[in-house]
Amino acid sequence: MPDIKKVWAQQDIIFMSEAIQLAWRGLYTTEPNPRVGCVLVKDGQIVGRGWHQKAGEGHAEVNAIRDAGSLAEGSTAYVSLEPCSHFGKTPPCANALIQAGVVRVFAAMKDPNPEVSGSGFDLLQNAGVQVESGLLEAQARELNLGFIKRMSKKRPFIRIKMAVSVDGRTAMESGESQWITGSAARADVQRLRARSSAIISGIGTILHDDAALTVRASELGLDDADEIAKRQPLRVILDSDARIKADAKLFAQAGPILLIVSPESDVSDELTSYSNVSVFRLVDESKGSFSGNSLDQILIELSRLGCNEVLVEAGAVLAGSFIQEDCWDELVIYMAPKLMGSNARPMANLPLDFMSEAKSLQLKDMRVIGEDIRLTYHPAS
């Protein structure tokens, strides 16, 4: 017989929606942990609210219990992710709910980590707490696309960002590209950087633009911009021949840097002396080559480092490699109201000859950002 889809009560949907909205408050601050929100409800009223605010600090359930105080006893918890059952930097949240006297738990989804998935539910049920799972799961998954992929596939969620003209060009033939899009779109890109664990770029972009690839508080357009900018994402530079110079602007900015080089490349002692610089050498790759094998090595390493969401900000060659090798999950295109002409540089180098080779995309979102249009695509498959 076909599965019967569960019908949720309207009030349960409302309370879980509140928990999910709370979780979004941790968009820029919870890395490498998931974004989680929780509300406690008693007699049809919310008595406690909490969300995971920062890695290493209290989880959503603990913050909601603290907010509710004595009213937590006998309440129902609505949480956007299965309460954890293991000791990390903080004690298990499932235990905290049990000790607070919570009698029922609605979770939007199971923990995606296959090693612990369902164990939080088991702990609660063994203590006599009623558990319901799957309420607004699709909305909850949107919170943590990167965490889910890292836990389930051992790879981060790859988001490629491009700024293009209406005719799909990213730079003039000379390489001039500042500025294709307007200030509102550039602020939006800063927010993409801020939510990312890492930013990947190629050595060509660094040599040509002397890009720092940092989150700039002054451009975020957020009330807590200064606090958000304190956590700089890992900057990953694909530089197989180790051509980067020690005086690049990249090294003058705070935040960790990972240089990706080929096995035989000679990285200068000056670069390796920087305390915030690490080097990752690819295995069995020729200089100047970033094939599917090398990209896979890089993504495995970033997953090992705890990277959930990775933003690719690169030129046509490297962006094309990610697309050609199907090493991407989301494509964000900022389209400016400009025509740059047939001599200008293309969006991505994709050596395709036949329509059967064309890459199909699925439009997920489209909206106006200032004078530009932001198009968000996922692979059609």
C-alpha positions as a Python dict, from the first residue, in 0.01 Angstrom:
ca = {
    (1, 'M'): (0, 0, 0),
    (2, 'P'): (122, 357, -67),
    (3, 'D'): (245, 564, 227),
    (4, 'I'): (-24, 782, 380),
    (5, 'K'): (101, 1136, 418),
    (6, 'K'): (62, 1257, 774),
    (7, 'V'): (-175, 1549, 826),
    (8, 'W'): (-43, 1796, 1082),
    (9, 'A'): (-258, 2019, 1299),
    (10, 'Q'): (-254, 2385, 1204),
    (11, 'Q'): (-121, 2492, 1543),
    (12, 'D'): (169, 2247, 1513),
    (13, 'I'): (260, 2397, 1175),
    (14, 'I'): (251, 2747, 1324),
    (15, 'F'): (479, 2657, 1615),
    (16, 'M'): (728, 2473, 1394),
    (17, 'S'): (733, 2768, 1155),
    (18, 'E'): (833, 2985, 1450),
    (19, 'A'): (1116, 2744, 1538),
    (20, 'I'): (1244, 2752, 1180),
    (21, 'Q'): (1233, 3132, 1170),
    (22, 'L'): (1435, 3141, 1491),
    (23, 'A'): (1691, 2905, 1338),
    (24, 'W'): (1753, 3146, 1049),
    (25, 'R'): (1887, 3396, 1304),
    (26, 'G'): (2199, 3181, 1320),
    (27, 'L'): (2256, 3201, 944),
    (28, 'Y'): (2598, 3366, 972),
    (29, 'T'): (2723, 3243, 1308),
    (30, 'T'): (2679, 2869, 1372),
    (31, 'E'): (2948, 2722, 1145),
    (32, 'P'): (3036, 2435, 1146),
    (33, 'N'): (2723, 2344, 1342),
    (34, 'P'): (2373, 2333, 1192),
    (35, 'R'): (2126, 2620, 1230),
    (36, 'V'): (1857, 2512, 1475),
    (37, 'G'): (1557, 2681, 1636),
    (38, 'C'): (1326, 2566, 1915),
    (39, 'V'): (1006, 2683, 2084),
    (40, 'L'): (842, 2541, 2395),
    (41, 'V'): (463, 2548, 2408),
    (42, 'K'): (232, 2501, 2706),
    (43, 'D'): (-146, 2532, 2707),
    (44, 'G'): (-136, 2657, 2348),
    (45, 'Q'): (107, 2941, 2424),
    (46, 'I'): (478, 2978, 2350),
    (47, 'V'): (661, 2991, 2684),
    (48, 'G'): (1020, 2964, 2560),
    (49, 'R'): (1217, 3052, 2249),
    (50, 'G'): (1576, 2968, 2158),
    (51, 'W'): (1811, 2921, 1868),
    (52, 'H'): (2169, 2810, 1827),
    (53, 'Q'): (2354, 3139, 1814),
    (54, 'K'): (2721, 3043, 1790),
    (55, 'A'): (2933, 2729, 1769),
    (56, 'G'): (3054, 2627, 2114),
    (57, 'E'): (2764, 2798, 2290),
    (58, 'G'): (2423, 2670, 2402),
    (59, 'H'): (2207, 2487, 2151),
    (60, 'A'): (1854, 2593, 2059),
    (61, 'E'): (1681, 2358, 2303),
    (62, 'V'): (1894, 2468, 2598),
    (63, 'N'): (1832, 2835, 2519),
    (64, 'A'): (1457, 2775, 2490),
    (65, 'I'): (1451, 2589, 2824),
    (66, 'R'): (1640, 2875, 2987),
    (67, 'D'): (1392, 3122, 2839),
    (68, 'A'): (1093, 2923, 2966),
    (69, 'G'): (1225, 2865, 3316),
    (70, 'S'): (985, 2659, 3531),
    (71, 'L'): (721, 2670, 3256),
    (72, 'A'): (928, 2420, 3056),
    (73, 'E'): (792, 2137, 3271),
    (74, 'G'): (500, 1971, 3097),
    (75, 'S'): (558, 2161, 2773),
    (76, 'T'): (585, 2050, 2409),
    (77, 'A'): (904, 2128, 2217),
    (78, 'Y'): (908, 2216, 1848),
    (79, 'V'): (1262, 2192, 1715),
    (80, 'S'): (1388, 2221, 1357),
    (81, 'L'): (1637, 1930, 1393),
    (82, 'E'): (1646, 1612, 1597),
    (83, 'P'): (1782, 1693, 1945),
    (84, 'C'): (2140, 1570, 1975),
    (85, 'S'): (2223, 1268, 2189),
    (86, 'H'): (2601, 1297, 2211),
    (87, 'F'): (2849, 1500, 2412),
    (88, 'G'): (3035, 1760, 2206),
    (89, 'K'): (3132, 2103, 2328),
    (90, 'T'): (2794, 2103, 2506),
    (91, 'P'): (2589, 1823, 2671),
    (92, 'P'): (2317, 1635, 2477),
    (93, 'C'): (2006, 1842, 2410),
    (94, 'A'): (1783, 1534, 2436),
    (95, 'N'): (1892, 1498, 2800),
    (96, 'A'): (1824, 1866, 2864),
    (97, 'L'): (1467, 1829, 2736),
    (98, 'I'): (1412, 1522, 2953),
    (99, 'Q'): (1550, 1690, 3264),
    (100, 'A'): (1335, 1999, 3200),
    (101, 'G'): (1021, 1784, 3202),
    (102, 'V'): (924, 1826, 2836),
    (103, 'V'): (656, 1568, 2756),
    (104, 'R'): (638, 1584, 2376),
    (105, 'V'): (882, 1674, 2099),
    (106, 'F'): (806, 1766, 1740),
    (107, 'A'): (1119, 1759, 1522),
    (108, 'A'): (1121, 1876, 1162),
    (109, 'M'): (1381, 1618, 1058),
    (110, 'K'): (1626, 1355, 1176),
    (111, 'D'): (1991, 1436, 1228),
    (112, 'P'): (2154, 1374, 885),
    (113, 'N'): (2465, 1225, 1041),
    (114, 'P'): (2420, 850, 978),
    (115, 'E'): (2628, 769, 1287),
    (116, 'V'): (2381, 937, 1525),
    (117, 'S'): (2059, 972, 1323),
    (118, 'G'): (1761, 863, 1532),
    (119, 'S'): (1955, 819, 1856),
    (120, 'G'): (1819, 1146, 1995),
    (121, 'F'): (1467, 1026, 1929),
    (122, 'D'): (1546, 691, 2095),
    (123, 'L'): (1680, 865, 2404),
    (124, 'L'): (1365, 1076, 2434),
    (125, 'Q'): (1126, 786, 2376),
    (126, 'N'): (1307, 565, 2626),
    (127, 'A'): (1249, 839, 2883),
    (128, 'G'): (875, 843, 2806),
    (129, 'V'): (874, 1153, 2586),
    (130, 'Q'): (639, 1136, 2286),
    (131, 'V'): (822, 1208, 1957),
    (132, 'E'): (687, 1323, 1621),
    (133, 'S'): (915, 1377, 1319),
    (134, 'G'): (878, 1523, 969),
    (135, 'L'): (679, 1840, 1038),
    (136, 'L'): (788, 2104, 779),
    (137, 'E'): (1090, 1894, 689),
    (138, 'A'): (1143, 2060, 348),
    (139, 'Q'): (1163, 2404, 509),
    (140, 'A'): (1399, 2273, 776),
    (141, 'R'): (1630, 2118, 517),
    (142, 'E'): (1670, 2457, 348),
    (143, 'L'): (1829, 2581, 668),
    (144, 'N'): (2117, 2338, 651),
    (145, 'L'): (2180, 2227, 293),
    (146, 'G'): (2555, 2231, 357),
    (147, 'F'): (2546, 2049, 689),
    (148, 'I'): (2315, 1784, 544),
    (149, 'K'): (2540, 1723, 245),
    (150, 'R'): (2857, 1711, 455),
    (151, 'M'): (2703, 1462, 695),
    (152, 'S'): (2547, 1240, 429),
    (153, 'K'): (2796, 1269, 137),
    (154, 'K'): (3118, 1387, 306),
    (155, 'R'): (3120, 1685, 70),
    (156, 'P'): (3026, 2050, 126),
    (157, 'F'): (2742, 2225, -55),
    (158, 'I'): (2899, 2411, -349),
    (159, 'R'): (2750, 2745, -451),
    (160, 'I'): (2894, 2916, -761),
    (161, 'K'): (2845, 3290, -783),
    (162, 'M'): (2875, 3486, -1107),
    (163, 'A'): (2812, 3848, -1209),
    (164, 'V'): (2717, 3878, -1575),
    (165, 'S'): (2572, 4113, -1831),
    (166, 'V'): (2244, 4041, -2008),
    (167, 'D'): (2445, 3881, -2288),
    (168, 'G'): (2620, 3649, -2042),
    (169, 'R'): (2961, 3819, -2021),
    (170, 'T'): (3172, 3851, -1707),
    (171, 'A'): (3455, 4081, -1819),
    (172, 'M'): (3570, 4281, -2116),
    (173, 'E'): (3831, 4128, -2346),
    (174, 'S'): (4098, 4326, -2156),
    (175, 'G'): (3987, 4162, -1830),
    (176, 'E'): (3815, 4475, -1697),
    (177, 'S'): (3516, 4373, -1485),
    (178, 'Q'): (3457, 4637, -1215),
    (179, 'W'): (3177, 4692, -1169),
    (180, 'I'): (2927, 4486, -1369),
    (181, 'T'): (2660, 4487, -1099),
    (182, 'G'): (2539, 4760, -864),
    (183, 'S'): (2603, 4816, -495),
    (184, 'A'): (2293, 4625, -378),
    (185, 'A'): (2405, 4311, -561),
    (186, 'R'): (2758, 4346, -425),
    (187, 'A'): (2617, 4371, -71),
    (188, 'D'): (2416, 4056, -140),
    (189, 'V'): (2738, 3878, -242),
    (190, 'Q'): (2893, 3985, 88),
    (191, 'R'): (2608, 3809, 266),
    (192, 'L'): (2674, 3496, 58),
    (193, 'R'): (3036, 3512, 173),
    (194, 'A'): (2933, 3562, 535),
    (195, 'R'): (2714, 3249, 540),
    (196, 'S'): (2986, 3036, 380),
    (197, 'S'): (3245, 2821, 553),
    (198, 'A'): (3494, 2877, 271),
    (199, 'I'): (3544, 3078, -47),
    (200, 'I'): (3722, 2916, -342),
    (201, 'S'): (3900, 3119, -606),
    (202, 'G'): (4170, 3062, -864),
    (203, 'I'): (4515, 3213, -887),
    (204, 'G'): (4414, 3403, -1202),
    (205, 'T'): (4158, 3605, -1008),
    (206, 'I'): (4411, 3680, -734),
    (207, 'L'): (4684, 3788, -975),
    (208, 'H'): (4452, 3999, -1191),
    (209, 'D'): (4228, 4160, -925),
    (210, 'D'): (4446, 4127, -613),
    (211, 'A'): (4125, 4014, -443),
    (212, 'A'): (4113, 3984, -63),
    (213, 'L'): (3797, 3765, -62),
    (214, 'T'): (3695, 3883, 283),
    (215, 'V'): (3360, 3963, 442),
    (216, 'R'): (3347, 4341, 477),
    (217, 'A'): (3124, 4464, 758),
    (218, 'S'): (3073, 4801, 589),
    (219, 'E'): (2906, 4633, 289),
    (220, 'L'): (2692, 4369, 460),
    (221, 'G'): (2401, 4600, 527),
    (222, 'L'): (2313, 4413, 850),
    (223, 'D'): (2261, 4545, 1202),
    (224, 'D'): (2517, 4306, 1353),
    (225, 'A'): (2764, 4335, 1064),
    (226, 'D'): (3069, 4398, 1282),
    (227, 'E'): (3005, 4083, 1487),
    (228, 'I'): (2939, 3873, 1175),
    (229, 'A'): (3259, 3991, 1005),
    (230, 'K'): (3469, 3870, 1300),
    (231, 'R'): (3434, 3517, 1159),
    (232, 'Q'): (3608, 3523, 824),
    (233, 'P'): (3550, 3220, 599),
    (234, 'L'): (3843, 3004, 496),
    (235, 'R'): (3989, 3143, 172),
    (236, 'V'): (4091, 2860, -60),
    (237, 'I'): (4319, 2948, -352),
    (238, 'L'): (4370, 2696, -630),
    (239, 'D'): (4728, 2769, -735),
    (240, 'S'): (4882, 2453, -878),
    (241, 'D'): (5211, 2623, -978),
    (242, 'A'): (5239, 2821, -651),
    (243, 'R'): (5250, 3155, -835),
    (244, 'I'): (5094, 3362, -557),
    (245, 'K'): (5314, 3638, -414),
    (246, 'A'): (5368, 3705, -47),
    (247, 'D'): (5265, 4070, -89),
    (248, 'A'): (4916, 3982, -223),
    (249, 'K'): (4632, 4168, -53),
    (250, 'L'): (4496, 3829, 48),
    (251, 'F'): (4764, 3791, 315),
    (252, 'A'): (4714, 4137, 460),
    (253, 'Q'): (4362, 4050, 574),
    (254, 'A'): (4275, 3849, 885),
    (255, 'G'): (4136, 3499, 846),
    (256, 'P'): (4255, 3150, 751),
    (257, 'I'): (4394, 3072, 402),
    (258, 'L'): (4440, 2735, 232),
    (259, 'L'): (4665, 2713, -74),
    (260, 'I'): (4596, 2420, -308),
    (261, 'V'): (4907, 2324, -505),
    (262, 'S'): (5035, 2034, -713),
    (263, 'P'): (5272, 1779, -553),
    (264, 'E'): (5592, 1922, -704),
    (265, 'S'): (5516, 2293, -663),
    (266, 'D'): (5763, 2500, -463),
    (267, 'V'): (5581, 2710, -203),
    (268, 'S'): (5802, 2986, -66),
    (269, 'D'): (5916, 2978, 297),
    (270, 'E'): (5775, 3328, 339),
    (271, 'L'): (5423, 3204, 266),
    (272, 'T'): (5446, 2901, 490),
    (273, 'S'): (5575, 3121, 772),
    (274, 'Y'): (5237, 3297, 794),
    (275, 'S'): (5046, 3153, 1090),
    (276, 'N'): (4712, 3167, 907),
    (277, 'V'): (4831, 2992, 588),
    (278, 'S'): (4808, 2616, 526),
    (279, 'V'): (4911, 2421, 217),
    (280, 'F'): (4728, 2123, 69),
    (281, 'R'): (4913, 1928, -199),
    (282, 'L'): (4708, 1739, -454),
    (283, 'V'): (4794, 1377, -523),
    (284, 'D'): (4891, 1263, -873),
    (285, 'E'): (4799, 1585, -1050),
    (286, 'S'): (5002, 1773, -1308),
    (287, 'K'): (5080, 2141, -1273),
    (288, 'G'): (4809, 2366, -1407),
    (289, 'S'): (4546, 2091, -1397),
    (290, 'F'): (4224, 2088, -1196),
    (291, 'S'): (4035, 1781, -1316),
    (292, 'G'): (3748, 1601, -1154),
    (293, 'N'): (3996, 1401, -947),
    (294, 'S'): (4165, 1708, -802),
    (295, 'L'): (3833, 1885, -736),
    (296, 'D'): (3717, 1575, -552),
    (297, 'Q'): (4031, 1578, -338),
    (298, 'I'): (3970, 1943, -253),
    (299, 'L'): (3607, 1888, -156),
    (300, 'I'): (3698, 1588, 62),
    (301, 'E'): (3955, 1803, 242),
    (302, 'L'): (3710, 2089, 293),
    (303, 'S'): (3455, 1847, 433),
    (304, 'R'): (3719, 1711, 671),
    (305, 'L'): (3784, 2068, 785),
    (306, 'G'): (3415, 2108, 874),
    (307, 'C'): (3306, 2322, 579),
    (308, 'N'): (2930, 2310, 518),
    (309, 'E'): (2870, 2573, 248),
    (310, 'V'): (3143, 2672, 1),
    (311, 'L'): (3121, 2973, -229),
    (312, 'V'): (3309, 2959, -559),
    (313, 'E'): (3410, 3306, -683),
    (314, 'A'): (3629, 3240, -983),
    (315, 'G'): (3692, 3315, -1347),
    (316, 'A'): (3548, 3137, -1648),
    (317, 'V'): (3804, 2853, -1649),
    (318, 'L'): (3769, 2740, -1287),
    (319, 'A'): (3393, 2802, -1277),
    (320, 'G'): (3363, 2600, -1596),
    (321, 'S'): (3560, 2314, -1438),
    (322, 'F'): (3321, 2293, -1142),
    (323, 'I'): (3021, 2291, -1376),
    (324, 'Q'): (3173, 2050, -1628),
    (325, 'E'): (3265, 1804, -1355),
    (326, 'D'): (2920, 1833, -1188),
    (327, 'C'): (3087, 1954, -869),
    (328, 'W'): (2820, 2209, -780),
    (329, 'D'): (2484, 2233, -605),
    (330, 'E'): (2371, 2590, -665),
    (331, 'L'): (2445, 2856, -925),
    (332, 'V'): (2376, 3218, -829),
    (333, 'I'): (2386, 3461, -1121),
    (334, 'Y'): (2362, 3839, -1077),
    (335, 'M'): (2252, 3975, -1413),
    (336, 'A'): (2320, 4343, -1475),
    (337, 'P'): (2127, 4558, -1726),
    (338, 'K'): (2429, 4584, -1956),
    (339, 'L'): (2540, 4454, -2294),
    (340, 'M'): (2915, 4392, -2304),
    (341, 'G'): (2948, 4263, -2657),
    (342, 'S'): (3075, 3956, -2837),
    (343, 'N'): (3443, 4023, -2763),
    (344, 'A'): (3384, 4014, -2386),
    (345, 'R'): (3467, 3706, -2181),
    (346, 'P'): (3205, 3431, -2130),
    (347, 'M'): (3050, 3328, -1802),
    (348, 'A'): (3214, 2985, -1798),
    (349, 'N'): (3447, 2788, -2022),
    (350, 'L'): (3238, 2490, -2125),
    (351, 'P'): (3369, 2319, -2440),
    (352, 'L'): (3033, 2182, -2554),
    (353, 'D'): (2961, 2110, -2921),
    (354, 'F'): (2616, 1953, -2931),
    (355, 'M'): (2279, 2038, -2780),
    (356, 'S'): (2276, 1694, -2621),
    (357, 'E'): (2576, 1807, -2409),
    (358, 'A'): (2400, 2118, -2277),
    (359, 'K'): (2373, 2147, -1899),
    (360, 'S'): (2009, 2169, -1788),
    (361, 'L'): (1926, 2390, -1491),
    (362, 'Q'): (1629, 2423, -1260),
    (363, 'L'): (1531, 2777, -1159),
    (364, 'K'): (1486, 2788, -783),
    (365, 'D'): (1448, 3162, -724),
    (366, 'M'): (1443, 3490, -914),
    (367, 'R'): (1434, 3836, -762),
    (368, 'V'): (1537, 4194, -823),
    (369, 'I'): (1838, 4315, -623),
    (370, 'G'): (1873, 4689, -678),
    (371, 'E'): (1904, 4737, -1053),
    (372, 'D'): (2013, 4377, -1111),
    (373, 'I'): (1834, 4041, -1122),
    (374, 'R'): (1949, 3750, -907),
    (375, 'L'): (1884, 3408, -1060),
    (376, 'T'): (1935, 3099, -844),
    (377, 'Y'): (1960, 2761, -1017),
    (378, 'H'): (2004, 2401, -909),
    (379, 'P'): (2108, 2115, -1138),
    (380, 'A'): (1801, 1990, -1322),
    (381, 'S'): (1860, 1636, -1195),
}
